[in-house]
């Protein structure tokens, strides 16, 4: 699942690998069926040629749907990503300094404080 920029935000969309044609060595298609804000259909084709130049082809609404139907038989596979929370590592980092660079004081152990003792 990739992202397409629409309505001042990144929207989750389906990502497909497309069979390269002409002198392109890599083609990827991002397809957003409908934006949750404006309802537009957005298609973005990203290609890489032999000279390592990237070109982006972007269509909206009726033209996007028509182009997707035309290129559908060139699609190799749909890319899926596993965002499972079980695979993520949990950090145990705690910042001991505040925003001014001064070390924070810990008052959790009140028995060791020596304030007021003579």
NUGU-277538 format. One record per atom (N, C-alpha, C, O, CB): residue number from 1; residue in one letter; chain; atom name; x negated, y, z negated. Coordinates in steps of 0.02 Angstrom, whole numbers. Glycine has a CB too. Layout:
BEGIN
SITE   num   residu   chaine   atome        X        Y        Z
SITE   NUM        A        A      CA        X        Y        Z
...
END
This chain:
BEGIN
SITE   num   residu   chaine   atome        X        Y        Z
SITE     1        X        A       N      -42      -58        0
SITE     1        X        A      CA        0        0        0
SITE     1        X        A       C      -44       62        0
SITE     1        X        A       O      -88       69      -43
SITE     1        X        A      CB       48        0      -60
SITE     2        X        A       N      -33      104       48
SITE     2        X        A      CA      -73      165       53
SITE     2        X        A       C      -31      226       34
SITE     2        X        A       O       23      220        5
SITE     2        X        A      CB     -100      173      123
SITE     3        X        A       N      -57      284       51
SITE     3        X        A      CA      -24      347       35
SITE     3        X        A       C      -23      392       96
SITE     3        X        A       O      -72      394      134
SITE     3        X        A      CB      -57      382      -24
SITE     4        X        A       N       32      428      106
SITE     4        X        A      CA       38      478      158
SITE     4        X        A       C       58      544      125
SITE     4        X        A       O       99      545       80
SITE     4        X        A      CB       91      458      213
SITE     5        X        A       N       27      598      147
SITE     5        X        A      CA       42      664      120
SITE     5        X        A       C      105      691      153
SITE     5        X        A       O      107      702      213
SITE     5        X        A      CB      -17      712      130
SITE     6        X        A       N      157      703      113
SITE     6        X        A      CA      220      731      137
SITE     6        X        A       C      252      771       80
SITE     6        X        A       O      252      748       23
SITE     6        X        A      CB      269      675      164
SITE     7        X        A       N      279      829       96
SITE     7        X        A      CA      313      872       47
SITE     7        X        A       C      268      888      -13
SITE     7        X        A       O      289      882      -70
SITE     7        X        A      CB      377      839       22
SITE     8        X        A       N      207      909        0
SITE     8        X        A      CA      159      930      -51
SITE     8        X        A       C      143      876     -101
SITE     8        X        A       O      132      891     -160
SITE     8        X        A      CB      184      991      -87
SITE     9        X        A       N      143      813      -80
SITE     9        X        A      CA      126      759     -125
SITE     9        X        A       C      109      697      -87
SITE     9        X        A       O      125      690      -28
SITE     9        X        A      CB      184      745     -173
SITE    10        X        A       N       75      651     -120
SITE    10        X        A      CA       57      587      -90
SITE    10        X        A       C      114      538     -103
SITE    10        X        A       O      134      528     -161
SITE    10        X        A      CB      -10      560     -117
SITE    11        X        A       N      139      507      -50
SITE    11        X        A      CA      195      459      -55
SITE    11        X        A       C      170      389      -38
SITE    11        X        A       O      132      380       10
SITE    11        X        A      CB      253      479       -7
SITE    12        X        A       N      191      340      -77
SITE    12        X        A      CA      171      271      -63
SITE    12        X        A       C      203      248        1
SITE    12        X        A       O      262      262       14
SITE    12        X        A      CB      191      224     -122
SITE    13        X        A       N      165      212       42
SITE    13        X        A      CA      190      188      106
SITE    13        X        A       C      160      119      121
SITE    13        X        A       O      115       96       86
SITE    13        X        A      CB      173      238      163
SITE    14        X        A       N      187       87      173
SITE    14        X        A      CA      161       22      194
SITE    14        X        A       C      101       33      239
SITE    14        X        A       O      100       79      280
SITE    14        X        A      CB      216      -19      231
SITE    15        X        A       N       50       -9      231
SITE    15        X        A      CA      -11       -5      271
SITE    15        X        A       C      -20      -69      311
SITE    15        X        A       O      -13     -124      284
SITE    15        X        A      CB      -73        8      226
SITE    16        X        A       N      -34      -61      376
SITE    16        X        A      CA      -42     -118      421
SITE    16        X        A       C     -109     -115      456
SITE    16        X        A       O     -135      -60      471
SITE    16        X        A      CB       16     -120      472
SITE    17        X        A       N     -138     -173      469
SITE    17        X        A      CA     -197     -178      512
SITE    17        X        A       C     -173     -189      583
SITE    17        X        A       O     -132     -233      596
SITE    17        X        A      CB     -246     -236      488
SITE    18        X        A       N     -199     -149      629
SITE    18        X        A      CA     -177     -152      699
SITE    18        X        A       C     -236     -178      741
SITE    18        X        A       O     -294     -161      729
SITE    18        X        A      CB     -153      -82      724
SITE    19        X        A       N     -219     -218      791
SITE    19        X        A      CA     -270     -244      837
SITE    19        X        A       C     -302     -186      874
SITE    19        X        A       O     -267     -148      907
SITE    19        X        A      CB     -238     -295      887
SITE    20        X        A       N     -369     -179      870
SITE    20        X        A      CA     -403     -123      904
SITE    20        X        A       C     -397     -129      980
SITE    20        X        A       O     -396     -184     1008
SITE    20        X        A      CB     -478     -121      884
SITE    21        X        A       N     -392      -72     1013
SITE    21        X        A      CA     -386      -69     1086
SITE    21        X        A       C     -434      -17     1113
SITE    21        X        A       O     -463       22     1075
SITE    21        X        A      CB     -313      -53     1107
SITE    22        X        A       N     -443      -17     1179
SITE    22        X        A      CA     -490       28     1215
SITE    22        X        A       C     -560       22     1184
SITE    22        X        A       O     -586      -33     1178
SITE    22        X        A      CB     -465      101     1212
SITE    23        X        A       N     -590       78     1164
SITE    23        X        A      CA     -657       77     1136
SITE    23        X        A       C     -655       86     1060
SITE    23        X        A       O     -705      108     1031
SITE    23        X        A      CB     -701      130     1168
SITE    24        X        A       N     -599       71     1028
SITE    24        X        A      CA     -593       78      955
SITE    24        X        A       C     -614       13      922
SITE    24        X        A       O     -601      -42      948
SITE    24        X        A      CB     -521       97      935
SITE    25        X        A       N     -647       19      864
SITE    25        X        A      CA     -669      -41      828
SITE    25        X        A       C     -626      -54      766
SITE    25        X        A       O     -630     -108      737
SITE    25        X        A      CB     -742      -34      809
SITE    26        X        A       N     -586       -5      745
SITE    26        X        A      CA     -544      -11      686
SITE    26        X        A       C     -482       31      694
SITE    26        X        A       O     -485       89      715
SITE    26        X        A      CB     -583       10      622
SITE    27        X        A       N     -424        2      679
SITE    27        X        A      CA     -360       38      681
SITE    27        X        A       C     -319       20      620
SITE    27        X        A       O     -314      -39      601
SITE    27        X        A      CB     -321       22      747
SITE    28        X        A       N     -290       70      588
SITE    28        X        A      CA     -248       59      530
SITE    28        X        A       C     -186      103      535
SITE    28        X        A       O     -191      161      555
SITE    28        X        A      CB     -287       73      464
SITE    29        X        A       N     -129       76      518
SITE    29        X        A      CA      -66      111      525
SITE    29        X        A       C      -33      118      457
SITE    29        X        A       O      -24       69      421
SITE    29        X        A      CB      -18       73      573
SITE    30        X        A       N      -16      180      438
SITE    30        X        A      CA       22      194      377
SITE    30        X        A       C       92      215      397
SITE    30        X        A       O      100      259      439
SITE    30        X        A      CB      -14      249      333
SITE    31        X        A       N      143      184      366
SITE    31        X        A      CA      212      197      386
SITE    31        X        A       C      255      210      325
SITE    31        X        A       O      262      167      282
SITE    31        X        A      CB      240      137      427
SITE    32        X        A       N      284      269      322
SITE    32        X        A      CA      329      289      268
SITE    32        X        A       C      399      292      298
SITE    32        X        A       O      414      336      339
SITE    32        X        A      CB      309      358      237
SITE    33        X        A       N      443      245      277
SITE    33        X        A      CA      510      242      307
SITE    33        X        A       C      551      304      292
SITE    33        X        A       O      583      331      337
SITE    33        X        A      CB      547      181      283
SITE    34        X        A       N      550      327      230
SITE    34        X        A      CA      585      389      214
SITE    34        X        A       C      553      421      153
SITE    34        X        A       O      541      388      102
SITE    34        X        A      CB      661      376      202
SITE    35        X        A       N      539      484      159
SITE    35        X        A      CA      510      523      104
SITE    35        X        A       C      563      531       50
SITE    35        X        A       O      621      546       66
SITE    35        X        A      CB      483      593      129
SITE    36        X        A       N      546      521      -14
SITE    36        X        A      CA      597      529      -67
SITE    36        X        A       C      621      600      -76
SITE    36        X        A       O      673      611     -106
SITE    36        X        A      CB      569      503     -131
SITE    37        X        A       N      583      649      -51
SITE    37        X        A      CA      603      720      -58
SITE    37        X        A       C      643      744        2
SITE    37        X        A       O      699      770       -6
SITE    37        X        A      CB      541      764      -68
SITE    38        X        A       N      615      737       62
SITE    38        X        A      CA      647      765      122
SITE    38        X        A       C      681      713      166
SITE    38        X        A       O      721      731      209
SITE    38        X        A      CB      596      802      163
SITE    39        X        A       N      667      649      156
SITE    39        X        A      CA      698      596      195
SITE    39        X        A       C      667      584      263
SITE    39        X        A       O      695      546      303
SITE    39        X        A      CB      769      612      203
SITE    40        X        A       N      612      616      280
SITE    40        X        A      CA      579      607      345
SITE    40        X        A       C      543      540      349
SITE    40        X        A       O      519      514      299
SITE    40        X        A      CB      530      664      358
SITE    41        X        A       N      540      514      410
SITE    41        X        A      CA      500      455      425
SITE    41        X        A       C      432      479      451
SITE    41        X        A       O      430      520      496
SITE    41        X        A      CB      535      407      476
SITE    42        X        A       N      377      454      422
SITE    42        X        A      CA      311      476      441
SITE    42        X        A       C      268      416      459
SITE    42        X        A       O      268      365      424
SITE    42        X        A      CB      277      518      384
SITE    43        X        A       N      232      421      514
SITE    43        X        A      CA      186      369      537
SITE    43        X        A       C      118      400      550
SITE    43        X        A       O      114      454      580
SITE    43        X        A      CB      213      333      601
SITE    44        X        A       N       66      367      526
SITE    44        X        A      CA       -2      393      536
SITE    44        X        A       C      -47      336      558
SITE    44        X        A       O      -54      286      522
SITE    44        X        A      CB      -29      427      471
SITE    45        X        A       N      -77      344      616
SITE    45        X        A      CA     -123      294      644
SITE    45        X        A       C     -193      322      639
SITE    45        X        A       O     -208      375      666
SITE    45        X        A      CB     -104      277      718
SITE    46        X        A       N     -237      286      604
SITE    46        X        A      CA     -307      306      594
SITE    46        X        A       C     -350      258      634
SITE    46        X        A       O     -345      197      627
SITE    46        X        A      CB     -327      307      518
SITE    47        X        A       N     -394      286      676
SITE    47        X        A      CA     -437      245      720
SITE    47        X        A       C     -510      267      714
SITE    47        X        A       O     -525      325      700
SITE    47        X        A      CB     -413      251      794
SITE    48        X        A       N     -554      218      723
SITE    48        X        A      CA     -626      230      722
SITE    48        X        A       C     -655      202      786
SITE    48        X        A       O     -645      144      803
SITE    48        X        A      CB     -660      196      659
SITE    49        X        A       N     -691      246      824
SITE    49        X        A      CA     -719      223      888
SITE    49        X        A       C     -792      201      881
SITE    49        X        A       O     -819      200      825
SITE    49        X        A      CB     -713      278      941
SITE    50        X        A       N     -823      184      936
SITE    50        X        A      CA     -892      159      936
SITE    50        X        A       C     -943      211      912
SITE    50        X        A       O     -996      192      889
SITE    50        X        A      CB     -911      135     1004
SITE    51        X        A       N     -927      275      918
SITE    51        X        A      CA     -973      328      897
SITE    51        X        A       C     -962      350      825
SITE    51        X        A       O     -986      402      804
SITE    51        X        A      CB     -966      388      943
SITE    52        X        A       N     -924      310      787
SITE    52        X        A      CA     -908      325      717
SITE    52        X        A       C     -869      390      709
SITE    52        X        A       O     -878      426      660
SITE    52        X        A      CB     -971      328      675
SITE    53        X        A       N     -826      406      757
SITE    53        X        A      CA     -783      464      753
SITE    53        X        A       C     -713      441      733
SITE    53        X        A       O     -687      393      762
SITE    53        X        A      CB     -782      504      821
SITE    54        X        A       N     -684      474      685
SITE    54        X        A      CA     -617      456      660
SITE    54        X        A       C     -566      501      694
SITE    54        X        A       O     -574      562      698
SITE    54        X        A      CB     -613      463      583
SITE    55        X        A       N     -512      470      718
SITE    55        X        A      CA     -457      509      746
SITE    55        X        A       C     -393      488      711
SITE    55        X        A       O     -383      429      695
SITE    55        X        A      CB     -451      499      823
SITE    56        X        A       N     -350      537      698
SITE    56        X        A      CA     -287      525      663
SITE    56        X        A       C     -230      546      708
SITE    56        X        A       O     -229      601      736
SITE    56        X        A      CB     -285      563      595
SITE    57        X        A       N     -182      501      716
SITE    57        X        A      CA     -123      513      758
SITE    57        X        A       C      -63      511      712
SITE    57        X        A       O      -50      459      680
SITE    57        X        A      CB     -117      459      816
SITE    58        X        A       N      -25      566      707
SITE    58        X        A      CA       30      571      658
SITE    58        X        A       C       95      589      694
SITE    58        X        A       O       97      635      735
SITE    58        X        A      CB       13      624      605
SITE    59        X        A       N      148      553      677
SITE    59        X        A      CA      214      566      706
SITE    59        X        A       C      266      569      651
SITE    59        X        A       O      256      541      597
SITE    59        X        A      CB      232      511      758
SITE    60        X        A       N      323      603      665
SITE    60        X        A      CA      377      609      616
SITE    60        X        A       C      443      590      648
SITE    60        X        A       O      453      598      709
SITE    60        X        A      CB      379      680      588
SITE    61        X        A       N      489      566      607
SITE    61        X        A      CA      558      552      622
SITE    61        X        A       C      569      506      682
SITE    61        X        A       O      543      450      682
SITE    61        X        A      CB      595      615      633
SITE    62        X        A       N      607      528      732
SITE    62        X        A      CA      627      486      788
SITE    62        X        A       C      567      460      828
SITE    62        X        A       O      566      402      847
SITE    62        X        A      CB      674      524      834
SITE    63        X        A       N      518      503      840
SITE    63        X        A      CA      458      482      876
SITE    63        X        A       C      419      430      837
SITE    63        X        A       O      390      384      867
SITE    63        X        A      CB      413      544      891
SITE    64        X        A       N      417      436      771
SITE    64        X        A      CA      381      388      730
SITE    64        X        A       C      415      319      732
SITE    64        X        A       O      381      268      739
SITE    64        X        A      CB      378      412      657
SITE    65        X        A       N      482      318      727
SITE    65        X        A      CA      518      254      729
SITE    65        X        A       C      510      220      797
SITE    65        X        A       O      501      160      801
SITE    65        X        A      CB      592      265      714
SITE    66        X        A       N      513      260      850
SITE    66        X        A      CA      506      233      918
SITE    66        X        A       C      435      205      929
SITE    66        X        A       O      427      151      958
SITE    66        X        A      CB      521      288      971
SITE    67        X        A       N      383      241      906
SITE    67        X        A      CA      314      219      913
SITE    67        X        A       C      302      156      872
SITE    67        X        A       O      266      111      894
SITE    67        X        A      CB      265      274      892
SITE    68        X        A       N      332      152      812
SITE    68        X        A      CA      323       93      769
SITE    68        X        A       C      353       31      802
SITE    68        X        A       O      323      -23      800
SITE    68        X        A      CB      355      104      701
SITE    69        X        A       N      411       38      834
SITE    69        X        A      CA      441      -19      869
SITE    69        X        A       C      398      -41      929
SITE    69        X        A       O      394     -100      944
SITE    69        X        A      CB      512       -1      893
SITE    70        X        A       N      366        8      962
SITE    70        X        A      CA      325       -7     1020
SITE    70        X        A       C      260      -42     1000
SITE    70        X        A       O      236      -86     1036
SITE    70        X        A      CB      309       58     1057
SITE    71        X        A       N      231      -24      943
SITE    71        X        A      CA      166      -51      923
SITE    71        X        A       C      173     -110      875
SITE    71        X        A       O      123     -138      853
SITE    71        X        A      CB      124        4      890
SITE    72        X        A       N      234     -130      859
SITE    72        X        A      CA      247     -182      810
SITE    72        X        A       C      213     -249      828
SITE    72        X        A       O      189     -284      783
SITE    72        X        A      CB      321     -193      802
SITE    73        X        A       N      211     -267      891
SITE    73        X        A      CA      181     -332      910
SITE    73        X        A       C      105     -331      909
SITE    73        X        A       O       74     -384      917
SITE    73        X        A      CB      206     -352      978
SITE    74        X        A       N       73     -273      900
SITE    74        X        A      CA        1     -268      893
SITE    74        X        A       C      -22     -273      821
SITE    74        X        A       O      -82     -274      807
SITE    74        X        A      CB      -24     -203      924
SITE    75        X        A       N       25     -275      774
SITE    75        X        A      CA        8     -277      703
SITE    75        X        A       C      -20     -346      685
SITE    75        X        A       O       11     -397      699
SITE    75        X        A      CB       70     -260      659
SITE    76        X        A       N      -79     -346      653
SITE    76        X        A      CA     -111     -408      633
SITE    76        X        A       C      -84     -431      565
SITE    76        X        A       O      -61     -488      558
SITE    76        X        A      CB     -188     -400      630
SITE    77        X        A       N      -86     -387      515
SITE    77        X        A      CA      -64     -405      448
SITE    77        X        A       C      -47     -342      409
SITE    77        X        A       O      -70     -287      424
SITE    77        X        A      CB     -119     -445      411
SITE    78        X        A       N       -5     -352      358
SITE    78        X        A      CA       10     -297      312
SITE    78        X        A       C      -38     -301      253
SITE    78        X        A       O      -49     -354      225
SITE    78        X        A      CB       84     -300      288
SITE    79        X        A       N      -67     -244      235
SITE    79        X        A      CA     -114     -242      179
SITE    79        X        A       C      -75     -234      114
SITE    79        X        A       O      -31     -191      109
SITE    79        X        A      CB     -165     -185      188
SITE    80        X        A       N      -91     -275       66
SITE    80        X        A      CA      -60     -270        0
SITE    80        X        A       C     -115     -262      -51
SITE    80        X        A       O     -170     -290      -44
SITE    80        X        A      CB      -16     -333      -15
SITE    81        X        A       N     -101     -224     -103
SITE    81        X        A      CA     -150     -211     -155
SITE    81        X        A       C     -120     -233     -221
SITE    81        X        A       O      -60     -223     -234
SITE    81        X        A      CB     -170     -136     -158
SITE    82        X        A       N     -160     -264     -264
SITE    82        X        A      CA     -137     -288     -328
SITE    82        X        A       C     -156     -237     -381
SITE    82        X        A       O     -215     -230     -398
SITE    82        X        A      CB     -167     -358     -344
SITE    83        X        A       N     -106     -202     -408
SITE    83        X        A      CA     -118     -152     -459
SITE    83        X        A       C      -99     -178     -528
SITE    83        X        A       O      -74     -141     -570
SITE    83        X        A      CB      -80      -88     -443
SITE    84        X        A       N     -110     -242     -540
SITE    84        X        A      CA      -89     -273     -602
SITE    84        X        A       C     -128     -242     -661
SITE    84        X        A       O     -188     -231     -657
SITE    84        X        A      CB     -100     -349     -599
SITE    85        X        A       N      -91     -229     -715
SITE    85        X        A      CA     -123     -201     -774
SITE    85        X        A       C     -166     -253     -810
SITE    85        X        A       O     -210     -235     -849
SITE    85        X        A      CB      -70     -175     -822
SITE    86        X        A       N     -155     -317     -795
SITE    86        X        A      CA     -194     -369     -828
SITE    86        X        A       C     -266     -370     -803
SITE    86        X        A       O     -311     -391     -839
SITE    86        X        A      CB     -163     -436     -816
SITE    87        X        A       N     -278     -348     -741
SITE    87        X        A      CA     -345     -350     -713
SITE    87        X        A       C     -387     -289     -732
SITE    87        X        A       O     -447     -288     -718
SITE    87        X        A      CB     -340     -356     -639
SITE    88        X        A       N     -357     -240     -762
SITE    88        X        A      CA     -393     -179     -778
SITE    88        X        A       C     -429     -186     -845
SITE    88        X        A       O     -405     -219     -891
SITE    88        X        A      CB     -345     -119     -781
SITE    89        X        A       N     -487     -155     -849
SITE    89        X        A      CA     -526     -155     -911
SITE    89        X        A       C     -504      -97     -954
SITE    89        X        A       O     -493      -42     -928
SITE    89        X        A      CB     -602     -152     -896
SITE    90        X        A       N     -497     -108    -1018
SITE    90        X        A      CA     -479      -55    -1063
SITE    90        X        A       C     -542      -27    -1096
SITE    90        X        A       O     -583      -65    -1122
SITE    90        X        A      CB     -429      -81    -1117
SITE    91        X        A       N     -550       38    -1094
SITE    91        X        A      CA     -609       69    -1123
SITE    91        X        A       C     -602       81    -1197
SITE    91        X        A       O     -546       89    -1223
SITE    91        X        A      CB     -623      133    -1089
SITE    92        X        A       N     -657       83    -1232
SITE    92        X        A      CA     -657       95    -1304
SITE    92        X        A       C     -698      158    -1319
SITE    92        X        A       O     -727      163    -1373
SITE    92        X        A      CB     -685       35    -1342
SITE    93        X        A       N     -699      205    -1273
SITE    93        X        A      CA     -740      265    -1280
SITE    93        X        A       C     -702      317    -1321
SITE    93        X        A       O     -643      328    -1309
SITE    93        X        A      CB     -760      293    -1212
SITE    94        X        A       N     -736      349    -1368
SITE    94        X        A      CA     -707      403    -1407
SITE    94        X        A       C     -756      461    -1405
SITE    94        X        A       O     -815      452    -1420
SITE    94        X        A      CB     -691      380    -1480
SITE    95        X        A       N     -732      520    -1388
SITE    95        X        A      CA     -774      579    -1383
SITE    95        X        A       C     -781      611    -1451
SITE    95        X        A       O     -731      631    -1482
SITE    95        X        A      CB     -746      629    -1332
SITE    96        X        A       N     -843      615    -1475
SITE    96        X        A      CA     -855      642    -1542
SITE    96        X        A       C     -868      717    -1542
SITE    96        X        A       O     -885      745    -1594
SITE    96        X        A      CB     -912      606    -1573
SITE    97        X        A       N     -861      750    -1485
SITE    97        X        A      CA     -873      821    -1481
SITE    97        X        A       C     -810      856    -1456
SITE    97        X        A       O     -772      828    -1417
SITE    97        X        A      CB     -933      837    -1434
SITE    98        X        A       N     -799      918    -1480
SITE    98        X        A      CA     -741      956    -1456
SITE    98        X        A       C     -760      995    -1394
SITE    98        X        A       O     -816      987    -1368
SITE    98        X        A      CB     -715     1004    -1511
SITE    99        X        A       N     -715     1036    -1368
SITE    99        X        A      CA     -727     1072    -1306
SITE    99        X        A       C     -782     1124    -1310
SITE    99        X        A       O     -806     1148    -1258
SITE    99        X        A      CB     -664     1105    -1283
SITE   100        X        A       N     -804     1143    -1371
SITE   100        X        A      CA     -857     1192    -1379
SITE   100        X        A       C     -925     1159    -1391
SITE   100        X        A       O     -974     1195    -1402
SITE   100        X        A      CB     -840     1239    -1436
SITE   101        X        A       N     -929     1093    -1391
SITE   101        X        A      CA     -992     1058    -1401
SITE   101        X        A       C    -1010     1047    -1474
SITE   101        X        A       O    -1066     1026    -1489
SITE   101        X        A      CB    -1046     1096    -1369
SITE   102        X        A       N     -963     1061    -1519
SITE   102        X        A      CA     -975     1052    -1591
SITE   102        X        A       C     -951      982    -1610
SITE   102        X        A       O     -898      960    -1589
SITE   102        X        A      CB     -940     1107    -1633
SITE   103        X        A       N     -991      948    -1650
SITE   103        X        A      CA     -973      880    -1670
SITE   103        X        A       C     -911      882    -1715
SITE   103        X        A       O     -907      922    -1761
SITE   103        X        A      CB    -1031      846    -1707
SITE   104        X        A       N     -863      838    -1700
SITE   104        X        A      CA     -801      835    -1739
SITE   104        X        A       C     -816      804    -1807
SITE   104        X        A       O     -860      762    -1815
SITE   104        X        A      CB     -747      794    -1702
SITE   105        X        A       N     -777      827    -1857
SITE   105        X        A      CA     -786      801    -1924
SITE   105        X        A       C     -730      751    -1938
SITE   105        X        A       O     -673      762    -1919
SITE   105        X        A      CB     -785      858    -1977
SITE   106        X        A       N     -747      696    -1969
SITE   106        X        A      CA     -699      644    -1985
SITE   106        X        A       C     -682      647    -2059
SITE   106        X        A       O     -727      641    -2101
SITE   106        X        A      CB     -726      573    -1965
SITE   107        X        A       N     -619      657    -2074
SITE   107        X        A      CA     -597      661    -2143
SITE   107        X        A       C     -556      599    -2162
SITE   107        X        A       O     -516      601    -2209
SITE   107        X        A      CB     -555      724    -2154
SITE   108        X        A       N     -566      543    -2127
SITE   108        X        A      CA     -527      484    -2141
SITE   108        X        A       C     -548      450    -2206
SITE   108        X        A       O     -506      416    -2238
SITE   108        X        A      CB     -532      435    -2083
SITE   109        X        A       N     -610      457    -2227
SITE   109        X        A      CA     -634      425    -2288
SITE   109        X        A       C     -640      479    -2342
SITE   109        X        A       O     -693      509    -2351
SITE   109        X        A      CB     -702      389    -2277
SITE   110        X        A       N     -587      490    -2378
SITE   110        X        A      CA     -585      544    -2428
SITE   110        X        A       C     -626      528    -2490
SITE   110        X        A       O     -645      573    -2527
SITE   110        X        A      CB     -513      559    -2449
SITE   111        X        A       N     -640      465    -2503
SITE   111        X        A      CA     -677      446    -2563
SITE   111        X        A       C     -750      467    -2559
SITE   111        X        A       O     -782      476    -2611
SITE   111        X        A      CB     -672      371    -2575
SITE   112        X        A       N     -777      476    -2500
SITE   112        X        A      CA     -847      494    -2494
SITE   112        X        A       C     -858      570    -2489
SITE   112        X        A       O     -915      592    -2485
SITE   112        X        A      CB     -877      462    -2433
SITE   113        X        A       N     -804      608    -2491
SITE   113        X        A      CA     -812      681    -2486
SITE   113        X        A       C     -838      708    -2553
SITE   113        X        A       O     -817      686    -2606
SITE   113        X        A      CB     -745      716    -2468
SITE   114        X        A       N     -885      755    -2548
SITE   114        X        A      CA     -915      783    -2609
SITE   114        X        A       C     -897      857    -2618
SITE   114        X        A       O     -935      894    -2649
SITE   114        X        A      CB     -991      775    -2607
SITE   115        X        A       N     -841      877    -2591
SITE   115        X        A      CA     -820      948    -2599
SITE   115        X        A       C     -796      960    -2670
SITE   115        X        A       O     -756      921    -2696
SITE   115        X        A      CB     -764      965    -2548
SITE   116        X        A       N     -818     1013    -2700
SITE   116        X        A      CA     -796     1032    -2767
SITE   116        X        A       C     -832      998    -2823
SITE   116        X        A       O     -822     1017    -2881
SITE   116        X        A      CB     -724     1019    -2773
SITE   117        X        A       N     -874      948    -2809
SITE   117        X        A      CA     -912      915    -2861
SITE   117        X        A       C     -975      955    -2877
SITE   117        X        A       O    -1006      984    -2832
SITE   117        X        A      CB     -929      843    -2841
SITE   118        X        A       N     -993      956    -2940
SITE   118        X        A      CA    -1053      992    -2961
SITE   118        X        A       C    -1112      946    -2969
SITE   118        X        A       O    -1166      969    -2987
SITE   118        X        A      CB    -1040     1029    -3025
END
